[in-house]
Amino acid sequence: MTEPQPYTVVRAFPGFDVRRYPDSIQLQVRVRGDVTGAAGRGVRPLLRYLRGHNSSATRFALTAPVLHEEAGEDTHLVSVVLPGQLDPRAVPSPLDDAVTVRAVPAFEAAALRFRGGWSTRRFVDRGLQLLGQVLAADLLPDGPVYYARVDPKPAAGLLTRHEVLVRVTSA
């Protein structure tokens, strides 16, 4: 069963929400390539870690969404949040040098949900839409737009859920 990343809706706007995410631990991989290829290559080592390929052979539940952020030309950060409230010092070390463990303090983010297929153009367009709505609502973006694949397994066309998000400093 897939465990969703917890959050609380702080404020709802027409078309998007501002959410508060609690402190969390992320597994992250930096990969090169186009958006679609990078996402696929990034998820594999993260899944291996969750299935016990770590220093204590601990298995973790799959979480959703898979997060995806551009980190330079043809470079991407692909991440998942470890389930539950874990002490960062107790998280097993990755056995794969490509995987890093990162403590993420609580933050607020604006989120726009949409359905349909995965493409660079769709995510860029939705990201621009979200930024426009955030600015129109007198919120301040605090970082780059990033993407979330909410459905852990591909669903058919219009059933697939995605989100674009951007951290905000005022809500």
Secondary structure, DSSP 8 states (H G I E B T S, - for coil): --EE---EEEEEETTEEEEEE--EEEEEEEEES-HHHHHHHHHHHHHHHHTT-BTT------EE-EEEEE-STTEEEEEEE-SS---GGGS--BSSTTEEEEEE--EEEEEEEEES---HHHHHHHHHHHHHHHHHTT--B-S--EEEE--SS---GGG-EEEEEEEBS--
